[in-house]
Amino acid sequence: MTVEPKVDIQRIDLTALSANKIKLIVKCINRRGHLLLASNNDVFCMIRVPHEQQIYQLMSEHHFELALQVANMWTEETGDDVVTGGEDNASESTKKEQMMLKIKNMHAFDLFCKKQYKEALVLFLKLETDPSQVIGLFPDLLPEDFRNKLEYPSKPPQLLGADLETGLFCLIDYLLEVRRNLANAAAAANGQNGATISSSASSTSIGGNSAAETDSPSTAAASAKAKYQLKSIIDTTLLKCYLQTNDALVAPLLRLPDNKCHLEEVEKALKKHHKYNELIILYQNKGLHKNALDLLHKQSRKKDSPLAGYKRTVQYLQHLNAEHLDLIFEYSEWVLKNHPEDGIKIFTDDAVVDMELLPREEVVAFLQRINDDLLIPYLEHLIFVWNDTTPAFHNTLIHKYRERVRMLLTDHKNSVAAGETEAVGAGEEPGELGELRQNLLKFLDDSDHYSTETLPTYLLNDGLFEERAVVMGKIGNHKEALVIYVHMLHDTQRAEQYCQRMYDKGLPENKD
């Protein structure tokens, strides 16, 4: 019978062995753990069971506190177990520590089996038990082949329903604390100004075997890999727990800069739960932009999908830089063809810093191939918003204006001839034609970065006399400009306005 805790360990009935009562009990002087018992006719020798054997017996009966007390007495043994000092003493001390660690892990496992999840996980955390073994106590959190390799004192309980939910919440707290400890350890290591950091941390299995890390150069790479794998297991498990308890926390976890979720495992879990928004975040953070864009394209056609439509594709492409230009071109094509007005924002959104850094010549060539009409809004953005002075862009914009105006002007003239519309001055036409001609006239007057060598001929052939007059004035050929206003357009008022405008510019040659 022990005193604290009070446990009945063993009873021996000596009356069955001796006809007389035991009258004398003597402690053997040179044999510790031996007792001599004597009656009138018999002498018995009682030999104490070795501590290790006692401990295993106590653990099998779930007397963990008593097992710890017995383990704590380990160094007091003599005889066959006597510690003589030196290396033997150190070895025995290590053996004692390992045994105590094993008992505590067994105790934690027993608490878990008794559904005392919080207490069990707190103890596992304190003992620095291998997180993989702790996670393996729960179903469907580790790959099946990996989980099958884990060893436990007995088969872990099968968690279902409310028990599983309660256990998962406790596991989340445990994983967050392990994650925090790893981050703190890494921060402390980085704060050593590049000095070599030796880790004294160790992890133990529930069976109690310690796997201490070493700081020798030969194991440094393996240690770093093991730490990364541990972080990956923790983050991946944390995400799976969130999917089963509070899926609103999945996206914030994936957005963490130090997130180490295992790609294939998390991808499979997110698809299983139809978490496509979160899957896009995973792909984006892992740099798997093609996977993300493929998923966006597929889901865009599903009306019940959270990724339905084209807007998420536009947003995603806007945040890719010039390094991914081929992807931008490949996956913007379907948007530009079906939704050109919003599609062009892929290349013109001022809210995105890297947007201006895309190679503009290549974008122009791409738009010209996909949808020629989109060149005008893109070039307008380059020139009027980003103040691009590249002559090629100015020339192209003028010619795109000219081509569009020429096409619309033909329909307008037919409408005037049929009496459906009144004849008006350049830029005063109804609808898109009037707006485009205003833009063209203003741009011809304001820009100093386009070529005037062949442009007047184009304008004359297109019947754009007002535009030709502006260019003539731009190159200082005021006489021809006035001829156009007076003799071709028969508009003396505009001729006077032209003269006044040139005079107001203050140039000596304009005042003759």
Secondary structure, DSSP 4 states (H G I P E B T S, - for coil): --SSS--------GGGT-SS---EEEE-SSSTTEEEEE-SS-EEEEEPPPHHHHHHHHHHTT-HHHHHHHHHTGGG--GGG---SHHHHHHHHHHHHHHHHHHHHHHHHHHHHTT-HHHHHHHHHHHTB-HHHHHTTSTTSS-HHHHHT---SSPPP---HHHHHHHHHHHHHHHHHHHHHHHHHHHHHHTTTT-------EEE-TT--EEE----HHHHHHHHHHHHHHHHHHHHHHHHHHHHH-GGGHHHHHH-TT----HHHHHHHHHHTT-HHHHHHHHHHTT-HHHHHHHHHHHHT-TTSTT-SSHHHHHHHHT--GGGHHHHHHHHHHHHHH-HHHHGGGTT-TTSGGGGGS-HHHHHHHHHHH-GGGHHHHHHIIIIIS----HHHHHHHHHHHHHHHHHHHHHHHHHHHTTSS----TT-SSHHHHHHHHHHHHHHHH-SSS--SSHHHHHHHTT-HHHHHHHHHHTT-HHHHHHIIIIIS--HHHHHHHHHHHHHTT-GGGG-
